[in-house]
Amino acid sequence: MSFFDNIPTAHPVEIYYLRETFTQDPFNKKVLLTLGNYRTDEGEPYVLPVVKHAERVYHKDESLNLEYLTPLGMESFTNAAVTLLLGNTSPAIIKNKYIGVQSYGSTGALRIGAEYLVRHTAKDTFYTSNPGYENHDRIFACAGFKTWRCYRYLDTKTIKLDFKGMLEDLRNAEDNSVIVLQVCGHNPTGIDPTESQWDEVAQLFVSKRIFPFFDCTYQGLASGDVNTDAYVVRKFAELNVEFFCAQSFSKIFGMYNERIGNLTITVKDPELIPAINSQFAFDIRAMYSSPTGRSARIIAHICNNAPLYQQWLGNLKDMALRIKKARMQLKEMLDNMETPGVWEHLVDQVGMFSYTGLTPEQVEYMARKHHVYALTSSRICMAAICSNNLYQVAMAINDCVRKFPKIN
Ligand SMILES: Cc1ncc(COP(=O)(O)O)c(C=O)c1O
């Protein structure tokens, strides 16, 4: 008898399961649109030129050692991360009302933040958008949250934001609950509120006792501009609303497997900071003791050096523009094929993802017949569409909506 008898098999994670199915598919012109990874127009993974440069500097620096970092991480990195998010003229920065905690990607930042809220602020209910990023609910549940609720987000008929529904659900959200909000390039829909809609949401948080937990994984990849994309968090900071914000450097620096992120926290009273920091340090010590140094050093080196920072902004803009171009090309090709349905949403949506509106049956057929893999939710990664698969993707969509007509 084993200690591990009777352990049921966990539900497969769809993106990993589909990646495996894709790998096993012997067809050589297959297309994987499921993963949230940026690809070049040649369909290759992209190491940003500015990151390559900073890595060379890092490897040549004989003065560096591999000593442990502190639990809260490298300050030159966390300060750079907070500044990127809030902007250096933010009242939170000027008045020293912020904290930065280095993390393992935004997943890690969400997890340490969620654990903190459960343990130290007695939160037990959280809300995510419907549809939302599929890992949010797992992260919050594993951190100890007891109740998961959703607020309306997508109107599936129009494939537009259901802002009225969203606002109504947030207005009715339970007091003391945590509201997860995606800052930009919403995953999976690619639909973000406008600035004036965010203003309305912000006012709600001023007047109601609910706690905002932002997820900022795509800053700069939605509009091509890091300031435009950070609008909502900067608005909340300006209104002196306290929040947590998980930041990712996976996509925006192309450092996916380095697992680097940051948890930005704004507080009303800077005198609270030492106590908050001490609890984070205490909890992190028990979880993984301290974060990693290499990627934090590389990002800090780029962000704290004006010419390199400008170069990074350029690299980021190039990525965002390539994704926008892929959106336009796909829509144009679908229009040229006289594909049934309306495809305007492909170009209206922003960021790495597009919620296409295809049905699960159509998605399954695309994979089986055309070897083009999308998520069952109909989400595709626009950043994976490039010159050599564009026609195949358009053909697959065109064929599946004709084969299984609906409803677009
Ligand atoms: C909305 C959202 N949050 C978090 C993550 C996880 O990012 P990271 O790699 O930084 O952990 C992703 C990645 O796809 C995401 O889309």
The ligand as an SDF file (V2000), in Angstrom:
LIG
                    3D

 16 16  0  0  0  0  0  0  0  0999 V2000
   -3.8020   37.7080  -17.2400 C   0  0  0  0  0  0  0  0  0  0  0  0
   -2.5660   36.9290  -16.9270 C   0  0  0  0  0  0  0  0  0  0  0  0
   -2.0980   36.9310  -15.6680 N   0  0  0  0  0  0  0  0  0  0  0  0
   -0.9870   36.2540  -15.3460 C   0  0  0  0  0  0  0  0  0  0  0  0
   -0.2780   35.5220  -16.2800 C   0  0  0  0  0  0  0  0  0  0  0  0
    0.9570   34.7780  -15.8520 C   0  0  0  0  0  0  0  0  0  0  0  0
    2.1170   35.5170  -16.1820 O   0  0  0  0  0  0  0  0  0  0  0  0
    3.5430   35.1380  -15.6180 P   0  0  0  0  0  0  0  0  0  0  0  0
    4.2460   34.3820  -16.6850 O   0  0  0  0  0  0  0  0  0  0  0  0
    4.2160   36.4540  -15.3660 O   0  0  0  0  0  0  0  0  0  0  0  0
    3.3920   34.3630  -14.3700 O   0  0  0  0  0  0  0  0  0  0  0  0
   -0.7380   35.4790  -17.5970 C   0  0  0  0  0  0  0  0  0  0  0  0
   -0.0330   34.6800  -18.5870 C   0  0  0  0  0  0  0  0  0  0  0  0
   -0.5050   34.2370  -19.5830 O   0  0  0  0  0  0  0  0  0  0  0  0
   -1.9100   36.2010  -17.9250 C   0  0  0  0  0  0  0  0  0  0  0  0
   -2.4020   36.2070  -19.1670 O   0  0  0  0  0  0  0  0  0  0  0  0
  1  2  1  0
  2  3  1  0
  2 15  2  0
  3  4  2  0
  4  5  1  0
  5  6  1  0
  5 12  2  0
  6  7  1  0
  7  8  1  0
  8  9  2  0
  8 10  1  0
  8 11  1  0
 12 13  1  0
 12 15  1  0
 13 14  2  0
 15 16  1  0
M  END
$$$$
